Amino acid sequence: IEAALARLPARRRLAFHLRVGEGLSHAEVARVLDTTIATTRIYVCKARAQLARELAPHRDLLQALGVSS
């Protein structure tokens, strides 16, 4: 998981971390990144999509660990 996160582009990784990891709203993430709410939504969406693609081969393990639904 850490390796997949590290491969995200920096701004997507930060947006994802702030939104998912820290629980900030999109408006709060936009303020931190000095961008628009729409842009933060795109960053988080693209980060999730990339992570889903990269972690798909490990879906069973992630579910066993309670990381994935």
C-alpha positions as CSV (number, residue, x, y, z in Angstrom):
1,I,0.0,0.0,0.0
2,E,2.8,2.4,0.9
3,A,4.6,1.7,-2.4
4,A,1.3,2.3,-4.4
5,L,0.7,5.6,-2.5
6,A,4.3,6.7,-3.1
7,R,3.8,6.3,-6.9
8,L,0.9,8.8,-6.9
9,P,1.8,12.2,-8.2
10,A,2.6,14.5,-5.2
11,R,-0.5,16.7,-5.3
12,R,-2.9,13.7,-5.8
13,R,-1.2,11.9,-2.9
14,L,-1.5,14.9,-0.7
15,A,-5.1,15.5,-1.6
16,F,-5.9,11.9,-1.1
17,H,-4.2,11.9,2.3
18,L,-5.9,15.0,3.5
19,R,-9.3,13.9,2.3
20,V,-9.2,10.2,3.2
21,G,-6.5,10.0,5.9
22,E,-7.2,13.2,7.7
23,G,-10.9,13.5,7.0
24,L,-10.8,17.1,5.7
25,S,-13.6,18.3,3.5
26,H,-13.0,19.0,-0.2
27,A,-13.2,22.7,0.7
28,E,-10.5,22.4,3.3
29,V,-8.3,20.4,1.0
30,A,-8.7,23.0,-1.7
31,R,-7.6,25.7,0.8
32,V,-4.5,23.7,1.8
33,L,-3.6,23.1,-1.8
34,D,-4.6,26.6,-3.0
35,T,-6.9,25.2,-5.7
36,T,-10.6,24.7,-6.4
37,I,-12.9,22.2,-4.8
38,A,-13.5,20.7,-8.3
39,T,-9.7,20.1,-8.7
40,T,-9.4,18.4,-5.3
41,R,-12.3,16.1,-6.2
42,I,-10.5,15.2,-9.5
43,Y,-7.2,14.6,-7.6
44,V,-8.9,12.3,-5.0
45,C,-10.9,10.4,-7.7
46,K,-7.8,9.8,-9.9
47,A,-5.8,8.8,-6.8
48,R,-8.5,6.2,-5.9
49,A,-8.6,4.9,-9.4
50,Q,-4.8,4.5,-9.6
51,L,-4.7,2.8,-6.2
52,A,-7.6,0.5,-7.2
53,R,-5.7,-0.6,-10.3
54,E,-2.4,-1.1,-8.6
55,L,-3.9,-3.0,-5.6
56,A,-6.4,-5.1,-7.6
57,P,-4.0,-8.2,-7.6
58,H,-4.0,-8.0,-3.8
59,R,-7.7,-7.7,-3.3
60,D,-8.1,-10.9,-1.3
61,L,-5.2,-10.0,1.1
62,L,-6.6,-6.5,1.6
63,Q,-10.0,-7.9,2.4
64,A,-8.5,-10.3,4.9
65,L,-6.7,-7.5,6.6
66,G,-9.9,-5.4,6.7
67,V,-8.5,-2.7,4.4
68,S,-10.9,-3.2,1.6
69,S,-14.6,-3.9,1.5
